[in-house]
Amino acid sequence: MHEMAICESILGILKEQARAQKFDAVKRVRLEIGPLSGVEIEALKFGFDVVTRGSLAESAALEIVETQATAWCMPCGEAVTIAQRYDACPKCGSYQLQVTAGEELRIKELEVN
């Protein structure tokens, strides 16, 4: 389950930021996750609770903002929304799409003490 490793990386970033910005506790973490990121959101939530026990983020609320996946269609030149990788262009039916968004997994916002 790579979500545990992701949670450990998030905790590492929180610790780095706590040292750099001089805060003691994290109250809320807002993540932005795209549908093409390969992250199982429920597993991530579980992993976050496990990994943050006994840390500066132990009681932190985890908020997840799910983004849309978009792509640029080479034949018709349109920016389109897609549900998954390798979808056809909803405008022209082509499969020559270049993903432009939806792969992200980033810490969008922190609320700290």
The first five atom37 places (N, CA, C, CB, O) and aatype in JSON, in Angstrom:
{
  "aatype": [12, 8, 6, 12, 0, 9, 4, 6, 15, 9, 10, 7, 9, 10, 11, 6, 5, 0, 1, 0, 5, 11, 13, 3, 0, 19, 11, 1, 19, 1, 10, 6, 9, 7, 14, 10, 15, 7, 19, 6, 9, 6, 0, 10, 11, 13, 7, 13, 3, 19, 19, 16, 1, 7, 15, 10, 0, 6, 15, 0, 0, 10, 6, 9, 19, 6, 16, 5, 0, 16, 0, 17, 4, 12, 14, 4, 7, 6, 0, 19, 16, 9, 0, 5, 1, 18, 3, 0, 4, 14, 11, 4, 7, 15, 18, 5, 10, 5, 19, 16, 0, 7, 6, 6, 10, 1, 9, 11, 6, 10, 6, 19, 2],
  "atom_mask": [
    [1, 1, 1, 1, 1],
    [1, 1, 1, 1, 1],
    [1, 1, 1, 1, 1],
    [1, 1, 1, 1, 1],
    [1, 1, 1, 1, 1],
    [1, 1, 1, 1, 1],
    [1, 1, 1, 1, 1],
    [1, 1, 1, 1, 1],
    [1, 1, 1, 1, 1],
    [1, 1, 1, 1, 1],
    [1, 1, 1, 1, 1],
    [1, 1, 1, 0, 1],
    [1, 1, 1, 1, 1],
    [1, 1, 1, 1, 1],
    [1, 1, 1, 1, 1],
    [1, 1, 1, 1, 1],
    [1, 1, 1, 1, 1],
    [1, 1, 1, 1, 1],
    [1, 1, 1, 1, 1],
    [1, 1, 1, 1, 1],
    [1, 1, 1, 1, 1],
    [1, 1, 1, 1, 1],
    [1, 1, 1, 1, 1],
    [1, 1, 1, 1, 1],
    [1, 1, 1, 1, 1],
    [1, 1, 1, 1, 1],
    [1, 1, 1, 1, 1],
    [1, 1, 1, 1, 1],
    [1, 1, 1, 1, 1],
    [1, 1, 1, 1, 1],
    [1, 1, 1, 1, 1],
    [1, 1, 1, 1, 1],
    [1, 1, 1, 1, 1],
    [1, 1, 1, 0, 1],
    [1, 1, 1, 1, 1],
    [1, 1, 1, 1, 1],
    [1, 1, 1, 1, 1],
    [1, 1, 1, 0, 1],
    [1, 1, 1, 1, 1],
    [1, 1, 1, 1, 1],
    [1, 1, 1, 1, 1],
    [1, 1, 1, 1, 1],
    [1, 1, 1, 1, 1],
    [1, 1, 1, 1, 1],
    [1, 1, 1, 1, 1],
    [1, 1, 1, 1, 1],
    [1, 1, 1, 0, 1],
    [1, 1, 1, 1, 1],
    [1, 1, 1, 1, 1],
    [1, 1, 1, 1, 1],
    [1, 1, 1, 1, 1],
    [1, 1, 1, 1, 1],
    [1, 1, 1, 1, 1],
    [1, 1, 1, 0, 1],
    [1, 1, 1, 1, 1],
    [1, 1, 1, 1, 1],
    [1, 1, 1, 1, 1],
    [1, 1, 1, 1, 1],
    [1, 1, 1, 1, 1],
    [1, 1, 1, 1, 1],
    [1, 1, 1, 1, 1],
    [1, 1, 1, 1, 1],
    [1, 1, 1, 1, 1],
    [1, 1, 1, 1, 1],
    [1, 1, 1, 1, 1],
    [1, 1, 1, 1, 1],
    [1, 1, 1, 1, 1],
    [1, 1, 1, 1, 1],
    [1, 1, 1, 1, 1],
    [1, 1, 1, 1, 1],
    [1, 1, 1, 1, 1],
    [1, 1, 1, 1, 1],
    [1, 1, 1, 1, 1],
    [1, 1, 1, 1, 1],
    [1, 1, 1, 1, 1],
    [1, 1, 1, 1, 1],
    [1, 1, 1, 0, 1],
    [1, 1, 1, 1, 1],
    [1, 1, 1, 1, 1],
    [1, 1, 1, 1, 1],
    [1, 1, 1, 1, 1],
    [1, 1, 1, 1, 1],
    [1, 1, 1, 1, 1],
    [1, 1, 1, 1, 1],
    [1, 1, 1, 1, 1],
    [1, 1, 1, 1, 1],
    [1, 1, 1, 1, 1],
    [1, 1, 1, 1, 1],
    [1, 1, 1, 1, 1],
    [1, 1, 1, 1, 1],
    [1, 1, 1, 1, 1],
    [1, 1, 1, 1, 1],
    [1, 1, 1, 0, 1],
    [1, 1, 1, 1, 1],
    [1, 1, 1, 1, 1],
    [1, 1, 1, 1, 1],
    [1, 1, 1, 1, 1],
    [1, 1, 1, 1, 1],
    [1, 1, 1, 1, 1],
    [1, 1, 1, 1, 1],
    [1, 1, 1, 1, 1],
    [1, 1, 1, 0, 1],
    [1, 1, 1, 1, 1],
    [1, 1, 1, 1, 1],
    [1, 1, 1, 1, 1],
    [1, 1, 1, 1, 1],
    [1, 1, 1, 1, 1],
    [1, 1, 1, 1, 1],
    [1, 1, 1, 1, 1],
    [1, 1, 1, 1, 1],
    [1, 1, 1, 1, 1],
    [1, 1, 1, 1, 1],
    [1, 1, 1, 1, 1]
  ],
  "atom_positions": [
    [[0.86, -1.18, 0.0], [0.0, 0.0, 0.0], [0.9, 1.23, 0.0], [-0.98, 0.0, 1.24], [1.47, 1.58, 1.03]],
    [[1.04, 1.88, -1.13], [1.93, 3.04, -1.24], [1.36, 4.27, -0.55], [2.21, 3.34, -2.7], [2.07, 5.26, -0.39]],
    [[0.1, 4.24, -0.16], [-0.49, 5.38, 0.54], [0.19, 5.63, 1.89], [-1.99, 5.16, 0.74], [0.3, 6.77, 2.33]],
    [[0.66, 4.55, 2.55], [1.38, 4.72, 3.82], [2.68, 5.49, 3.57], [1.68, 3.34, 4.48], [3.04, 6.37, 4.36]],
    [[3.37, 5.16, 2.51], [4.61, 5.87, 2.17], [4.32, 7.33, 1.84], [5.32, 5.19, 0.98], [5.09, 8.21, 2.2]],
    [[3.21, 7.57, 1.18], [2.81, 8.96, 0.89], [2.55, 9.71, 2.18], [1.54, 8.98, -0.01], [2.97, 10.86, 2.33]],
    [[1.87, 9.07, 3.13], [1.59, 9.71, 4.42], [2.87, 9.99, 5.2], [0.66, 8.82, 5.26], [2.99, 11.03, 5.84]],
    [[3.81, 9.07, 5.13], [5.11, 9.31, 5.78], [5.82, 10.49, 5.14], [5.99, 8.05, 5.7], [6.46, 11.27, 5.85]],
    [[5.73, 10.63, 3.84], [6.33, 11.77, 3.15], [5.64, 13.08, 3.55], [6.25, 11.58, 1.62], [6.3, 14.1, 3.76]],
    [[4.32, 13.04, 3.65], [3.58, 14.23, 4.09], [4.01, 14.63, 5.49], [2.06, 13.97, 4.05], [4.24, 15.81, 5.76]],
    [[4.12, 13.65, 6.38], [4.55, 13.95, 7.75], [5.96, 14.54, 7.75], [4.5, 12.68, 8.62], [6.25, 15.45, 8.52]],
    [[6.83, 14.03, 6.9], [8.18, 14.58, 6.79], [8.16, 16.04, 6.37], [0.0, 0.0, 0.0], [8.91, 16.86, 6.89]],
    [[7.29, 16.36, 5.41], [7.15, 17.76, 4.97], [6.62, 18.62, 6.11], [6.21, 17.85, 3.75], [7.08, 19.74, 6.3]],
    [[5.65, 18.1, 6.85], [5.1, 18.86, 7.98], [6.18, 19.15, 9.03], [3.93, 18.1, 8.63], [6.25, 20.25, 9.57]],
    [[7.01, 18.17, 9.3], [8.1, 18.36, 10.27], [9.11, 19.39, 9.77], [8.82, 17.02, 10.54], [9.55, 20.25, 10.53]],
    [[9.46, 19.31, 8.49], [10.38, 20.3, 7.9], [9.82, 21.71, 8.02], [10.66, 19.97, 6.43], [10.52, 22.64, 8.41]],
    [[8.55, 21.86, 7.69], [7.9, 23.17, 7.74], [7.77, 23.67, 9.18], [6.53, 23.11, 7.08], [7.87, 24.87, 9.43]],
    [[7.54, 22.75, 10.12], [7.46, 23.14, 11.53], [8.79, 23.73, 12.0], [7.07, 21.93, 12.41], [8.81, 24.72, 12.73]],
    [[9.89, 23.13, 11.58], [11.21, 23.67, 11.94], [11.45, 25.01, 11.25], [12.32, 22.67, 11.55], [11.92, 25.96, 11.88]],
    [[11.12, 25.09, 9.97], [11.4, 26.3, 9.2], [10.5, 27.47, 9.61], [11.23, 26.02, 7.72], [10.94, 28.61, 9.67]],
    [[9.24, 27.17, 9.89], [8.28, 28.24, 10.18], [7.94, 28.36, 11.66], [7.02, 28.02, 9.39], [7.13, 29.2, 12.06]],
    [[8.55, 27.54, 12.46], [8.46, 27.6, 13.92], [7.03, 27.47, 14.44], [9.05, 28.9, 14.4], [6.52, 28.36, 15.13]],
    [[6.38, 26.36, 14.1], [5.09, 26.05, 14.71], [5.2, 24.69, 15.4], [3.95, 26.04, 13.64], [6.07, 23.88, 15.08]],
    [[4.29, 24.46, 16.36], [4.36, 23.26, 17.2], [3.38, 22.17, 16.82], [4.14, 23.64, 18.61], [3.63, 20.99, 17.06]],
    [[2.25, 22.56, 16.24], [1.22, 21.57, 15.95], [0.49, 21.91, 14.66], [0.21, 21.48, 17.12], [0.39, 23.07, 14.27]],
    [[0.0, 20.88, 14.02], [-0.79, 21.04, 12.8], [-2.24, 20.73, 13.15], [-0.26, 20.12, 11.64], [-2.55, 19.66, 13.68]],
    [[-3.12, 21.67, 12.84], [-4.54, 21.48, 13.13], [-5.3, 20.92, 11.93], [-5.17, 22.8, 13.56], [-6.26, 20.16, 12.09]],
    [[-4.87, 21.3, 10.73], [-5.58, 20.87, 9.52], [-4.61, 20.8, 8.36], [-6.75, 21.84, 9.19], [-3.74, 21.65, 8.19]],
    [[-4.79, 19.75, 7.55], [-4.0, 19.57, 6.33], [-4.99, 19.44, 5.19], [-3.05, 18.31, 6.42], [-5.88, 18.58, 5.22]],
    [[-4.85, 20.28, 4.17], [-5.69, 20.19, 2.98], [-4.83, 19.7, 1.82], [-6.36, 21.57, 2.64], [-3.85, 20.34, 1.45]],
    [[-5.22, 18.56, 1.27], [-4.52, 17.99, 0.13], [-5.34, 18.16, -1.13], [-4.21, 16.5, 0.38], [-6.57, 18.13, -1.09]],
    [[-4.66, 18.33, -2.23], [-5.31, 18.38, -3.54], [-4.85, 17.12, -4.28], [-4.94, 19.71, -4.35], [-3.65, 16.9, -4.48]],
    [[-5.83, 16.29, -4.68], [-5.51, 15.01, -5.3], [-6.28, 14.86, -6.6], [-5.83, 13.84, -4.34], [-7.49, 15.04, -6.65]],
    [[-5.56, 14.54, -7.65], [-6.18, 14.33, -8.96], [-6.58, 12.89, -9.17], [0.0, 0.0, 0.0], [-6.0, 11.98, -8.57]],
    [[-7.59, 12.66, -10.01], [-8.07, 11.3, -10.25], [-7.07, 10.4, -10.98], [-9.33, 11.35, -11.03], [-7.23, 9.18, -11.0]],
    [[-6.05, 10.98, -11.58], [-5.04, 10.21, -12.28], [-3.77, 10.0, -11.44], [-4.68, 10.89, -13.59], [-2.77, 9.48, -11.94]],
    [[-3.82, 10.4, -10.18], [-2.63, 10.31, -9.31], [-2.33, 8.89, -8.85], [-2.82, 11.2, -8.11], [-1.22, 8.61, -8.42]],
    [[-3.31, 8.0, -8.95], [-3.1, 6.63, -8.49], [-3.24, 6.47, -7.0], [0.0, 0.0, 0.0], [-2.84, 5.44, -6.45]],
    [[-3.8, 7.47, -6.32], [-3.95, 7.43, -4.88], [-5.35, 6.95, -4.53], [-3.67, 8.82, -4.25], [-6.34, 7.46, -5.05]],
    [[-5.43, 5.96, -3.63], [-6.7, 5.49, -3.11], [-7.01, 6.36, -1.88], [-6.65, 3.94, -2.73], [-6.35, 6.25, -0.85]],
    [[-8.01, 7.2, -2.0], [-8.27, 8.23, -0.99], [-8.6, 7.63, 0.37], [-9.4, 9.12, -1.45], [-8.11, 8.12, 1.39]],
    [[-9.42, 6.6, 0.42], [-9.77, 5.99, 1.71], [-8.54, 5.39, 2.39], [-10.85, 4.91, 1.52], [-8.39, 5.49, 3.61]],
    [[-7.67, 4.77, 1.61], [-6.43, 4.22, 2.16], [-5.52, 5.34, 2.67], [-5.69, 3.37, 1.09], [-4.84, 5.18, 3.68]],
    [[-5.51, 6.46, 1.97], [-4.7, 7.61, 2.39], [-5.21, 8.16, 3.72], [-4.72, 8.71, 1.32], [-4.42, 8.48, 4.6]],
    [[-6.52, 8.26, 3.87], [-7.11, 8.76, 5.12], [-6.73, 7.84, 6.28], [-8.65, 8.86, 4.99], [-6.35, 8.31, 7.36]],
    [[-6.85, 6.54, 6.07], [-6.47, 5.58, 7.1], [-4.99, 5.7, 7.43], [-6.8, 4.14, 6.64], [-4.62, 5.75, 8.61]],
    [[-4.17, 5.75, 6.41], [-2.73, 5.86, 6.61], [-2.33, 7.13, 7.33], [0.0, 0.0, 0.0], [-1.42, 7.12, 8.16]],
    [[-3.02, 8.23, 7.04], [-2.72, 9.5, 7.69], [-2.96, 9.39, 9.19], [-3.56, 10.63, 7.09], [-2.15, 9.86, 9.99]],
    [[-4.07, 8.78, 9.58], [-4.37, 8.61, 11.01], [-3.32, 7.76, 11.71], [-5.75, 7.97, 11.19], [-2.92, 8.06, 12.83]],
    [[-2.86, 6.71, 11.04], [-1.87, 5.81, 11.63], [-0.5, 6.49, 11.73], [-1.75, 4.53, 10.79], [0.14, 6.45, 12.78]],
    [[-0.07, 7.11, 10.65], [1.28, 7.69, 10.58], [1.43, 8.91, 11.49], [1.6, 8.09, 9.15], [2.52, 9.14, 12.01]],
    [[0.37, 9.67, 11.69], [0.49, 10.9, 12.48], [0.33, 10.7, 13.98], [-0.52, 11.89, 12.01], [0.48, 11.65, 14.75]],
    [[0.03, 9.48, 14.43], [-0.09, 9.22, 15.88], [1.21, 9.57, 16.58], [-0.45, 7.74, 16.15], [2.29, 9.15, 16.17]],
    [[1.09, 10.35, 17.65], [2.25, 10.74, 18.43], [3.12, 11.81, 17.79], [0.0, 0.0, 0.0], [4.23, 12.06, 18.25]],
    [[2.62, 12.45, 16.74], [3.41, 13.47, 16.04], [2.76, 14.85, 16.21], [3.55, 13.12, 14.55], [1.73, 14.99, 16.86]],
    [[3.38, 15.84, 15.61], [2.84, 17.2, 15.66], [1.51, 17.32, 14.92], [3.83, 18.17, 15.07], [0.82, 18.33, 15.06]],
    [[1.14, 16.29, 14.14], [-0.12, 16.32, 13.38], [-1.11, 15.27, 13.89], [0.15, 16.08, 11.89], [-2.03, 14.89, 13.17]],
    [[-0.92, 14.81, 15.13], [-1.75, 13.71, 15.65], [-3.24, 13.99, 15.57], [-1.38, 13.43, 17.08], [-4.0, 13.1, 15.18]],
    [[-3.69, 15.14, 15.91], [-5.13, 15.42, 15.91], [-5.55, 16.29, 14.72], [-5.53, 16.12, 17.22], [-6.63, 16.88, 14.72]],
    [[-4.71, 16.36, 13.72], [-4.99, 17.2, 12.56], [-6.14, 16.63, 11.72], [-3.73, 17.35, 11.69], [-6.24, 15.42, 11.51]],
    [[-6.99, 17.52, 11.27], [-8.04, 17.14, 10.34], [-7.44, 17.04, 8.94], [-9.22, 18.17, 10.37], [-6.65, 17.89, 8.54]],
    [[-7.81, 16.0, 8.22], [-7.33, 15.83, 6.85], [-8.48, 16.14, 5.91], [-6.79, 14.38, 6.62], [-9.52, 15.48, 5.93]],
    [[-8.29, 17.16, 5.09], [-9.29, 17.53, 4.08], [-8.71, 17.21, 2.71], [-9.68, 19.04, 4.19], [-7.55, 17.51, 2.42]],
    [[-9.53, 16.61, 1.88], [-9.08, 16.24, 0.55], [-9.95, 16.93, -0.49], [-9.11, 14.7, 0.36], [-11.18, 16.8, -0.48]],
    [[-9.3, 17.66, -1.37], [-9.97, 18.32, -2.49], [-9.63, 17.5, -3.73], [-9.52, 19.84, -2.65], [-8.47, 17.4, -4.12]],
    [[-10.66, 16.92, -4.34], [-10.44, 16.13, -5.55], [-10.57, 17.03, -6.76], [-11.45, 14.95, -5.63], [-11.58, 17.72, -6.94]],
    [[-9.55, 17.02, -7.59], [-9.53, 17.86, -8.77], [-10.05, 17.08, -9.98], [-8.1, 18.38, -9.04], [-10.29, 15.87, -9.89]],
    [[-10.23, 17.75, -11.09], [-10.64, 17.11, -12.33], [-9.41, 16.81, -13.19], [-11.65, 17.99, -13.11], [-8.38, 17.47, -13.09]],
    [[-9.56, 15.8, -14.02], [-8.5, 15.5, -14.98], [-8.84, 16.2, -16.29], [-8.34, 13.95, -15.18], [-9.97, 16.13, -16.77]],
    [[-7.84, 16.86, -16.85], [-8.03, 17.52, -18.14], [-6.91, 17.12, -19.08], [-8.08, 19.07, -17.96], [-5.83, 16.69, -18.67]],
    [[-7.2, 17.27, -20.35], [-6.21, 16.94, -21.38], [-6.38, 17.88, -22.55], [-6.35, 15.46, -21.83], [-7.43, 18.51, -22.73]],
    [[-5.33, 17.95, -23.36], [-5.37, 18.73, -24.59], [-5.41, 17.75, -25.74], [-4.14, 19.71, -24.7], [-4.57, 16.85, -25.84]],
    [[-6.38, 17.92, -26.62], [-6.55, 17.03, -27.76], [-5.73, 17.57, -28.93], [-8.06, 16.9, -28.16], [-5.93, 18.7, -29.38]],
    [[-4.8, 16.76, -29.41], [-3.92, 17.19, -30.5], [-4.69, 17.44, -31.81], [-2.85, 16.15, -30.73], [-4.47, 18.47, -32.44]],
    [[-5.57, 16.53, -32.25], [-6.26, 16.76, -33.53], [-7.21, 17.97, -33.53], [-7.04, 15.54, -33.89], [-7.2, 18.76, -34.48]],
    [[-8.02, 18.13, -32.48], [-8.99, 19.24, -32.53], [-8.52, 20.47, -31.76], [-10.32, 18.77, -31.98], [-9.16, 21.53, -31.85]],
    [[-7.43, 20.36, -31.01], [-6.87, 21.52, -30.33], [-7.69, 22.01, -29.15], [0.0, 0.0, 0.0], [-7.52, 23.15, -28.72]],
    [[-8.56, 21.18, -28.62], [-9.42, 21.58, -27.51], [-8.89, 21.07, -26.17], [-10.84, 21.07, -27.73], [-8.28, 20.0, -26.1]],
    [[-9.11, 21.85, -25.12], [-8.87, 21.39, -23.75], [-10.15, 20.71, -23.29], [-8.45, 22.59, -22.78], [-11.23, 21.3, -23.36]],
    [[-10.03, 19.46, -22.82], [-11.21, 18.67, -22.46], [-11.05, 18.05, -21.09], [-11.47, 17.58, -23.5], [-9.93, 17.85, -20.61]],
    [[-12.17, 17.73, -20.46], [-12.18, 17.01, -19.2], [-12.28, 15.53, -19.51], [-13.36, 17.48, -18.29], [-13.07, 15.11, -20.36]],
    [[-11.47, 14.72, -18.81], [-11.51, 13.27, -18.99], [-11.76, 12.6, -17.65], [-10.18, 12.76, -19.62], [-11.46, 13.16, -16.59]],
    [[-12.31, 11.39, -17.7], [-12.58, 10.65, -16.47], [-11.38, 9.79, -16.08], [-13.82, 9.78, -16.63], [-11.1, 9.6, -14.9]],
    [[-10.68, 9.27, -17.07], [-9.53, 8.41, -16.8], [-8.54, 8.49, -17.96], [-9.98, 6.96, -16.56], [-8.86, 8.96, -19.06]],
    [[-7.36, 8.01, -17.68], [-6.32, 7.98, -18.69], [-6.79, 7.12, -19.88], [-4.98, 7.43, -18.1], [-7.49, 6.13, -19.68]],
    [[-6.42, 7.49, -21.06], [-6.74, 6.78, -22.3], [-8.2, 6.91, -22.73], [-6.4, 5.33, -22.15], [-8.67, 6.15, -23.58]],
    [[-8.92, 7.86, -22.15], [-10.26, 8.17, -22.65], [-10.14, 8.81, -24.03], [-11.03, 9.11, -21.67], [-9.1, 9.37, -24.37]],
    [[-11.2, 8.72, -24.8], [-11.26, 9.41, -26.08], [-11.66, 10.86, -25.85], [-12.25, 8.71, -27.06], [-12.29, 11.19, -24.84]],
    [[-11.29, 11.72, -26.77], [-11.7, 13.12, -26.71], [-13.22, 13.18, -26.82], [-11.01, 13.96, -27.84], [-13.79, 12.62, -27.75]],
    [[-13.89, 13.85, -25.89], [-15.35, 13.94, -25.96], [-15.85, 14.82, -27.11], [-15.88, 14.47, -24.65], [-17.03, 14.8, -27.44]],
    [[-14.95, 15.59, -27.72], [-15.35, 16.48, -28.83], [-15.2, 15.81, -30.19], [-14.53, 17.77, -28.79], [-16.08, 15.9, -31.04]],
    [[-14.04, 15.12, -30.4], [-13.79, 14.58, -31.74], [-13.58, 13.06, -31.77], [-12.6, 15.24, -32.34], [-13.53, 12.47, -32.84]],
    [[-13.46, 12.44, -30.59], [-13.29, 10.99, -30.53], [-11.86, 10.5, -30.65], [0.0, 0.0, 0.0], [-11.62, 9.3, -30.58]],
    [[-10.91, 11.4, -30.82], [-9.5, 11.02, -30.95], [-8.94, 10.5, -29.62], [-8.67, 12.21, -31.44], [-9.41, 10.87, -28.54]],
    [[-7.94, 9.65, -29.72], [-7.25, 9.16, -28.52], [-5.89, 9.83, -28.36], [-7.08, 7.64, -28.58], [-5.09, 9.4, -27.53]],
    [[-5.63, 10.86, -29.14], [-4.35, 11.56, -29.06], [-4.48, 12.73, -28.08], [-3.9, 12.07, -30.46], [-4.51, 13.9, -28.46]],
    [[-4.55, 12.36, -26.81], [-4.71, 13.36, -25.75], [-3.44, 13.47, -24.93], [-5.89, 13.01, -24.84], [-2.78, 12.48, -24.64]],
    [[-3.11, 14.69, -24.56], [-1.99, 14.94, -23.67], [-2.57, 15.43, -22.35], [-0.97, 15.99, -24.29], [-3.21, 16.48, -22.3]],
    [[-2.35, 14.68, -21.28], [-2.88, 15.04, -19.96], [-2.25, 16.35, -19.5], [-2.61, 13.9, -18.92], [-1.03, 16.52, -19.56]],
    [[-3.09, 17.28, -19.06], [-2.6, 18.58, -18.58], [-2.86, 18.78, -17.09], [-3.25, 19.7, -19.36], [-2.23, 19.63, -16.47]],
    [[-3.77, 18.02, -16.51], [-4.05, 18.11, -15.07], [-4.74, 16.83, -14.63], [-4.94, 19.36, -14.74], [-5.35, 16.12, -15.43]],
    [[-4.62, 16.54, -13.33], [-5.27, 15.37, -12.77], [-4.32, 14.38, -12.14], [0.0, 0.0, 0.0], [-4.75, 13.42, -11.51]],
    [[-3.01, 14.61, -12.31], [-2.01, 13.71, -11.74], [-1.47, 14.24, -10.41], [-0.86, 13.52, -12.73], [-0.63, 13.6, -9.78]],
    [[-1.95, 15.39, -9.98], [-1.37, 16.05, -8.83], [-1.72, 15.39, -7.49], [-1.8, 17.48, -8.81], [-2.78, 14.79, -7.32]],
    [[-0.79, 15.53, -6.59], [-0.96, 15.19, -5.18], [-0.11, 16.21, -4.45], [-0.54, 13.67, -4.84], [1.12, 16.09, -4.42]],
    [[-0.76, 17.2, -3.87], [0.02, 18.26, -3.23], [-0.66, 18.75, -1.96], [0.22, 19.42, -4.19], [-1.88, 18.69, -1.8]],
    [[0.17, 19.24, -1.07], [-0.34, 19.89, 0.13], [-0.74, 21.29, -0.3], [0.73, 19.92, 1.3], [0.09, 22.09, -0.73]],
    [[-2.01, 21.57, -0.2], [-2.54, 22.85, -0.67], [-2.54, 23.89, 0.43], [-3.95, 22.67, -1.21], [-2.3, 25.08, 0.19]],
    [[-2.8, 23.44, 1.67], [-2.94, 24.4, 2.77], [-2.72, 23.7, 4.11], [-4.35, 25.07, 2.73], [-3.05, 22.53, 4.27]],
    [[-2.14, 24.44, 5.05], [-1.96, 23.95, 6.42], [-2.54, 24.97, 7.39], [-0.46, 23.69, 6.72], [-2.43, 26.18, 7.18]],
    [[-3.15, 24.47, 8.46], [-3.55, 25.32, 9.57], [-2.75, 24.84, 10.76], [-5.12, 25.27, 9.84], [-2.81, 23.67, 11.12]],
    [[-2.0, 25.74, 11.37], [-1.05, 25.35, 12.41], [-1.21, 26.2, 13.67], [0.39, 25.46, 11.89], [-1.86, 27.24, 13.66]],
    [[-0.6, 25.71, 14.74], [-0.51, 26.44, 16.02], [0.95, 26.78, 16.28], [-1.09, 25.61, 17.21], [1.26, 27.39, 17.3]]
  ]
}
